[in-house]
């Protein structure tokens, strides 16, 4: 049966797929577009990572060795923008493209031309952004948070920053619309909402967050644009404007954005842990409601990013309490993942290893997040390396490891080949050890008083910075294994059947590996759906 | 060099609890300062409280995770219990317990926050203006106003490829030409603003960090213990442009008598030329 389907799929492939560059540039196929998103994200991961390596190089020891402070500030700004908007967000959209149609029993995304458009905006947006390194005044250096008035001092790269943000935002919104329409309209009959895999659920909620907040960011940067060129003073105190208002608007976008970056990882981990525990996800419905609660709360916690701006007592108390509340649904998720492993039958293939690292290290990031919620303590932590350590723990072993876990989970499905498990296990151990050497000492640095975003530091910070930099170089080098492993797998490997992993459930594992060009040309039967939704 | 550092890392890890051998070593700098004010100690206590709460939760949660990983292994012949998929009672318990812990944390945090926000009954008011890149201190009631910049030794050493070893500079990047001078045991109110972009005035030992925002005047206060005069150092904490990393803060806390004498002498000096903030010239060493 499987072979028969696989043969059909290969046949299908040859019949309908355009060839050469047209296949990619004109693509309306969810898998090809997903692949392009993932290649793009991986490229940006290495460009953003290159910036991080330069940052850690300058911070290797005290004194300025390599870069002018302005260029250093450009590096930190661009590192963040490239990683957030270029690596993580397109990476998730790539996985959504590949997996959502397969997981809900659809042939493709609902809006294929929009899909093509939303991808092809991105290379232009990032060409514009990254080329700002070569214009007078250099790349934006006011931080990815773009606070005015500082960002208004940006040189020729200012409009490049604003317009590239507009383009990234447009791309994200279009991608999110596509995800929502696909999930709402393209599910196979019988694939009820509460039968959907957690990855689909988390992406659905992520997509709503994107639609809610990307326009807010676009509005904020547009107001800054008119402040710069058209004499408005939205954020300029001298003209009656308010620089703090920008921060409120920015973080109204920025906090949901944090969950945009992490929720799909929650989804992936919720797929992987049951698979390799050979046991259904514990508390499926609680997991869905927890994600929804986190998404809701993400809209009412934004000012915890700005406790030191001088807000009224009542506002500080409100944002402290609402922020602490987020720990509750997040705790529910961690407990349910743990309960899923309880009395399971665990094996430790690379996707599971990355998911477990996620579970431990994201929780550490959650703990430091809880500490940061305590306003008086936050006065000491704000804008120090403690914060840098916190958000890198949730974004690197959180979002990035979640994404890598997803790639290692589904790569055999995409290619039909098993990758080099030994090498991927090496990739896991090197990444996990070095990511801790890289970021754990930054907790110490922050508590000892080192501010973030500085190119040079007092000598008592030298020792842990050295450790952090060495960890950074180790982490950066280890990541080269990742594209190599993928490349090797695409070229060939041990053929696998429909179900790459013994305990895997879900509609994607009912399709041949690699799946046909159009995933579910006929909707799966109710029995197949029930088999997949074994929770 | 790197090997030497790593060896020293191993040695320090062994003696992590011992106090740092000398002030320049950073291996022992692992935690927040307790500081020298009542508020900074309360903040430290909150920090340690939430830290230990996290440690206890972490030990339990990570313990269960490690136990599961060690026990329920397929390689050891573990058979999955696939009936274990849902338990409403458990879900309610692990929702309620965190809520209780959080409320228990929020109460002392709120109490301290209320104290921090109480800027009444201050005895000395100083206007602090952050600019690119330094600070202006204005003793509002005494007509004393001056600028504070990175000191010359640090400023020379911090140039790209200066050839000066930062370790040879005393208080590298944490020293200024003219510190802020305040008396001990006095509730000092700071009125903090920014001249150009947003800065943030931070002295960890006082537990004070407040943004200096153009168009806004933020309030903060501190009261240094009577027995803790001395020099306390901090840095600008909000990215403010090219030299953000080079605008430290030094507060010289003196006895009340010494402070009064200093203020009198300072008021008698010819006013420092009110240089435009954007082009600060290194001021001669006063005090």
Interface residues (C-beta under 8 A of the other chain):
Chain A: X62 X63 X64 X65 X66 X67 X68 X69 X70 X73 X141 X142 X143 X147 X149 X150 X153 X237 X238 X241 X242 X243 X244 X277 X278 X279 X280 X281 X282 X283 X284 X285 X286 X308 X309 X310 X313 X316 X317 X320 X321 X324 X325 X327 X328 X331 X332 X334 X335 X336 X338 X339 X341 X342 X343 X344 X345 X346 X347 X356 X359 X360 X363 X364 X367 X368 X370 X371 X374 X375 X376 X377 X379 X380 X382 X383 X384 X444 X447 X448 X449 X451 X452 X453 X454 X455 X456 X457 X458 X459 X460 X461 X462 X463 X464 X466 X467 X470 X535
Chain B: X2 X5 X8 X9 X12 X23 X24 X25 X26 X27 X29 X30 X31 X32 X33 X39 X42 X43 X46 X47 X50 X51 X53 X54 X57 X58 X61 X62 X64 X65 X68 X69 X72 X73 X74 X75 X78 X79 X80 X81 X82 X84 X85 X86 X87 X90 X91 X94 X95 X98 X99 X102 X105 X106 X109 X110 X112 X113 X114 X116 X117 X157 X158 X159 X160 X161 X162 X164 X165 X166 X167 X171 X172 X173 X174 X196 X197 X198 X200 X202 X204 X207 X208 X209 X210 X211 X213 X214 X215 X216 X218 X219 X234 X235 X236 X237 X238 X239 X240 X241 X242 X243 X244 X245 X246
